[in-house]
């Protein structure tokens, strides 16, 4: 997914990713700014990112 190297772009990309692949267990962000946007999207969708470690 292309996050345009911005907070808003990463947030939108993660929303799209979660809509297409709701069972993903991890995200990788290339910058802190993109990580902030990704976390906002995760929180907005109530994804249980930190609740259950992946095996």
Secondary structure, DSSP 8 states (H G I E B T S, - for coil): ---TTSHHHHHHHHHHHHHH-TT------SSHHHHHHHHHHHHHTT--TTTS---
